Amino acid sequence: MTAPAPAAAPATTTSPASTPAPARVRLDSLTGLRWCAAFLVFCYHFAYEQGASGTARHVYRIKELTYAGPSAVSFFFILSGFVLAWSARPRDTARQFLWRRFVRIYPSHAVTFCLAVLMLVWMGRTLDPAVAVGNLGLVQTWVPDRHDWWFGYNGVSWSLSCEFFFYLAFPFFVPLLRRLTSRGLWAVVVGGNLAVALYPLGVRWLAGATGWEAKFLLYIQPPVRLPEFVLGVALAFLVKSGAWRGPGLVASLALATVTVFGITHVLPYNWHWASCTVVPFTLTIAAAARTDLRGEPSPFRNRFIVYLGEISFAFYLVHELVIFSVRHFFRVHGIAVPLTLHLGLVASVALLGAVFLHEGVEKPMVRLLSRAGNRKPSGGRPRP
């Protein structure tokens, strides 16, 4: 999952002469939508991992409702490319860009990794040093068919492994996309959507050729997820230039809702990771950004929802640790509570943990390490 993009001035309705440059408009609707995606992931993990409360019928219902939860990661990857391209600095060096991404993401990852170690020791689990190194180094998703590597320690950090691969690639392909005409950018967006949507058709052949399982080929492997990030970058350039032509926010949200809670249930299993939802997510992200550019009404610019979006990265990192910890505590002490009470308790603790992580780690470390990265030695030359 991507961390929040740099903030700029709030979007307002203005005259053409005073309309702010697109890069200076704050995309609060996208921030609010990021919370919705993070909460979908939370509900999915709770449904499939809580294992301590609820009747079989109620657990089945919540599992059915959140079946497409993994597709929210696709939303994060597209959004990540979009917001990074939106706020990209043309004269940025690769070093400056990568340092900013590192200071925004890695400190929170390191802290939640340590919390995961404490949780596993409390549970009496065996710690694997190799898996720990892979998780800390964010290289766990490059190991085929090893669920213990992908989801070891703080399992959700597998998506950060993909994100760091995207960040390494970003400085190299963004200059190429900047040179494209609107027609070329449209080709990238359409081609990226087609690649993601149709990829499951070739998975059986790839699985036979490599011996790797479909989940690794479709969902975990970083190069496979790169098209979602790249199409998000091209999408941002289209919206910024005013060349985007797509449905509005209401229509895009309606399509995304129908797809997530309906269409994914009737298509084959391999299509629910990202293929089924890539088009509606692309349309929704573009529509939300254009809504903010125009200063049009949006339910996602509510101050409370925007703050939830700002802490959504921290929430994403802590929520599964809370789910596992509460489940273990309930089992050890023989506690049985209604499913809704269990859900509310876990959500509340995860939200509180997210606020502490965001306010106590993420924001202070961004300020501290950003200053360190900008500091120059006495000779006046930037540090290598």
MOZI-V176372 format. One line per field, one symbol per residue. ss: DSSP state (2 for helix, 1 for strand, 0 for the rest). burial: b if it has 24 or more other C-alpha atoms within 12 Angstrom, else e. Layout:
ss = ???
burial = ???
This chain:
ss = 000000001100000222000222110222222222222222222222200000022222222220000022222222222222220000000222222222222222222222222222222000002222222200022200002222000022222222222222222222222200022222222222222222222222222222000222222202222222222222222222200000002222222222222022200022200000022222222222222222000022202222222202222222222222222222220000002222222222222222222222222222222222220100000100
burial = bbbbbbeeebbbeeeeeeeeebbbbbbbbbbbbbbbbbbbbbbbbbbbbbbbbbeeeebeebbebbbbbbbbbbbbbbbbbbbbbbbbeeeeeeebbbbbbbbbbbbbbbbbbebbbebeeeeeeeeeeebbebbbbbbbbbbbbeebbbbbbbbbbbbbbbbbbbbbbbbebbeebbeeebeebbebbbbbbbbbbebbeebeeeeeeeeebbbbbbbbbbbbbbbbbbbbbbbbbbbbbeebebbbbbebbebbbebbbeebbeeeebbbbbbbbbbbbbbbbbbbbbbbbbbbebebbeeebbbbbbbbbbbbbbbbbbbbbbbbeeeeeeeeeebeebbebbbeebbebbbebbeebbbebbeebeeebeeeeeeeeeee
